[in-house]
């Protein structure tokens, strides 16, 4: 099969021909229909903390069609359309039965979506309804990540919500915040490119004010934020969130950052702010994200800005290292460039 393969850290990806995956007992093979390029994929090619290197096939936001079943797989058949959760687990421990698979002792992350076929397991798959496209299946994961953060935040109807970062996770947080009754939602970024998309997905305002980020955000919100969602992963933004939040407000950390950050704990203590970290999502949240699309909520589909062929992926991937007008780019391995 064709696949886009890492050549090592700090090196461009390359299109290669690699062996087709063969299912062992309990495995399924999915023909990848759509796979999203995630910001964390970019980080994986630059930062050894993610554990990826030469030979790795990235891609954890994908959906497709089941084409092969290993022995002992039941409840699925060839031809089923599925979205694949990237959270690998045993499927049978108390955490898995509760839907909190990220706490399974066998937890790991599924990749492999930058290819024509990918190996997965039944407990990671959710059947797509007829109303949902393969592109819908590929955006469930970022929607579920954002929904998990909303759930942990304790958001209450009427809250003032500030979202730092207008990437797919930040925009999905804005969408869910409005769905859950936030009174005022403001997205803040360092560039205006996603303004229209943010407003269309539910934000009341979009702020770009590098010289006065805290003041501009509070003016747009009509006062200090009840909730601040940090969706970038850059040192310094937690401190900015603390400054923007009200007394006893909450900062939710969704952005991935492997670099050390310095916190002014006195400033945090003085306000009694809560700092909450949000990791992954539950099975129920993954299914709720799909249900939202199945109910016809079109706004999340605005995340998708381009669909490319597998052969285009190495070049497009490099362009995404710089800020562009793109939001979520989907790979369609069946397309020919």
N, C-alpha and C positions, 0 to 999 in steps of 0.2 A: 504494500500500500504506500501511498504518498503521505509524508508527514513533514511538518516543520520542526526542526530539531535544534536544540541548543548546541553551540559549538564551544561553549565555555563562558565563564564570566567575562563581561565587557567585550563580547564579540557578537556580531550580527547572527541572527538565526539563519538557517539554511533549509531549503526544500530538499528532502532526501527520499529514497525508496527504502523502506524498512519492512521486516517480516510482518505479515498480518497477525493480529492477536488470535490466540487459540484458547477457547474457554476450558478451564479445568472444572472440577466438580464445584457447583455453586456459583459459577461465573455466567455472565452474559456478555455478548458482543453487540455493540451498538454502532450502526452506521451513522456517523455524525452528520446532522443536517445543518445545524448552526452552532457556533461557539463564539462567545464574547471574548474580546481582548480586555483583560482587567488591568488596572493600574498596578496591582500586586504582581502581575506577570512581568511587568517592566522592572519592578524591584528585584524579582527573582534572578534576573539576568545580570544584576549589578552587585548584589549583596550576598555574601556567603552565608549569612544567618538563615537564609531560607532553605539551604541544603540542596540546591539545584546546581547542575553543572553540565559538562559535555555529555550529550546523549539523552538528556531530559526532553520529553515532549510536554510542553505546557498546555494549559487550557482546562479550566475547571468550571466554566459556565457553558454547559452544552446540553443539547437535546438532539434526539435522532430516532432511528427505527431499529428495533431489535432484529438482528440477522442470524444469531446463533445462540444456543443455550447449552451450557454444560450439564452434565448429569446431576440429578437431584434438585434441579430447578423446577418449581411448580408455580402455577398461578400466572405464568407469562407464556407468550407464544411469539414465534417469528412474525414480524409485521406490526407488533405493538409499537405505538409512538410514545416515547418517554422523555421526560426531563430527568437529568441525572444530578442528584445532589452530590457535591464533592466531598461530603463528610463520610469517610469510611469508618465502619464500626462492626462489631460482632453481630449485632442485630437481635441479641437475645438476653443481654444483661439488664439489670434494673434501669440503668440510665437509658439504654436503647428502647426498652419497653415504654418508658415515660416520654420518649421522643427527644430526649436530651443527649443525642449521640456524641456530642463533643466531649462528654465526660466518660465515655466508654474507655476501658483500659486498652482496647485495640484500636483506638482512634488514629486516623491518619487522613491525609488530604489526597483526593483524587485529581489526577491530571489527565493528559492524553487527548484533550479535545482538539488540538491543532493537528488533526490527522483525519484520514478517511474513516477509520474505525477505532473504537476505544473499548477497552475491557472494563467491566464494572460488575456490580453485584445487585441482586434483586432488591435488597433492603435499601438501596440508595435511589431506586427509581420510583418515579411517580407517573402514572399513566396520564397522557394528555387527552383532554376531551376534544371532541370534534371542533369546538369553537376556538380552540387554542392552536396557534401556528407553532412551527418549530422555532421561529424567532421569539415567540412568547416564552417557550420553554427555556431559551437561553438567557432570558433576563430575570427569571424567577430568583436565581441566587442573589444578585445584588438587592433585589426587592426584599428578600427575606432577611438579609443582613441589616438593612435599614429598619425593617419592622421589629427586629429583635431589640435594636437600640431604643426605639420608641417604647416598647413594652417595659424595658428596664428603667426608663426615665421617670416613670410616675406621672406622665403628662396628664394634666387636668383640663377640662373644657375651659376655654378662655385664656389659656396660658400664652404668654409672649415667648416665641421660640426664635432663636438665632441659630442658623446653620452656617458653619464656617466651611467653605469649600463647595464649589458648584460642579463637582464631578458626579458620576452616576450615583454614588452612595448619598452624597449631599442632596441631590435633587430628589432621590427616592425618599429621604427623610422628610423633605418639605412636603412631598405628596402625602405620606402617611400622617404627618402632623395635622394637615388640614382634614384628612379623613377622620382623625380622632378628636376633632373639635378644637384645635388650637385657635385662639382668638386673633393672633397676629403672627405671621411667619415671614421672616426676613432671611434671605440668602446673601452671604457676604463672600466676595472673592477678590483676587488681585487683578482680574481682567474681566471685561464686560461681555465676553463672547457668549456666555450661556444665559444672559439676562432674559431673553424672550422665552427660552425653554423653561427656565425656572418659574417665570410668571404663569406660563401655560400649565405647569404641573401643580400649581397651587400656592406659590409664594405670593405674598402681598407686595413685596418690594425686593429690590436687588441693590446691594450696596458695593461700590468700589471706592475706597477712600484710604489709600495707603498712608496718608499723612495724619489721619485722625480716625483710625478704625473703630475705636471704642465709642467715641462721641457720635460718629456717623451711624453706627449700629443702634445706639440707644435712641437717637432722634427718629430713626426709621421705625423702631419698635414702639415709640411713645413712652420710653422709660427703660430701666434695666431689664435684662432678660430673665424670665423665670427658668428657662432651660436653654443651654448652649450645647449644640452638637458639634464636636470637633471632628470633621470628616476629611482631613487632609493628611495628618501625620507629619507635621513639621515642628521642630522644637520652637517653643515660644508661644504657640497657639493656646496651650492650656492656660498659661498666665494671662493671655489676652481674654480668654473666656471668663476667667475669674474676675477680671476687672470689669467686664461687661455685664456680668450676672448681678442680680439683686442679692441682698442679704438673705441667706439660707436658700439661695438658688442652687441649681444643679448643672454640672458639666458632664456630658456623656462623651466618652472617648471612643470613637469609631475608626479614626485614621490610624493606619499601620505605620509605625516609626521604630526603627531599630537603633536610632541614635539616642544617646542620653539627653535628657531634658532637665533643666533646672526649674524647680518649683519654689515659689515664694510661699512657704507654708504659713507664714505670719499673715499674709494677705488672705489666704484661704481661711485660716482660723478666725480672723477678724470678722469675716462675713458668715462663718459657719456654712460655707458652701460644701456640697457633696460632689465628689469626683467618682464617677461610675465608669468602669470599663466594660465594653460590650464585645464579646467574642462569638463569631459565627451566628447560629440560629438553631431553633428547634425544628423538629419534623413538622409540628403543627404550624409553625410560622411559614415554613416552605410551602406547605399546602395552602395556607391562607393567601399567600402571594399569588399562587396559581388561581385560586378561587376569585380573587379580585379581577384578574384578566378574563376569567370565564364569565363573570357577571357583566362584562362589557365595559369595564372601566378602561378607557383608551389612553388616559394620561401617561401611565407608565411606558407605553409604547413610544412616547416621544423621546425616550432615552436613546433610541437607536438612530444613528446619523448616517451610517454607511454599512453596506454589505460587500465583502470582497471575496475573491477566489483564494484558494489555498496558496497558489503560486505568488499571489501579491503580498502575502503576509509578511515575509521578511522586510520588504521595503516599507510597507505601511507601519509595521511595528517600530521601525527606527524613527519615522516621522512623529510618532506619538510620544517620543522621549521629550519633545518640546511641546509647550502649550499650543494647542490648535483649536479650531472651531469644532473639532470632533468631540462627541460625547461617548457613546458606546458603539464601537465598530464590531460587527459580527463577521465571522469567517463562515463561508459556505463551501465546504470541501467539494461538493458536487459541481460547482461552477468551474468553468475553464477561463483563465485570464485571457 
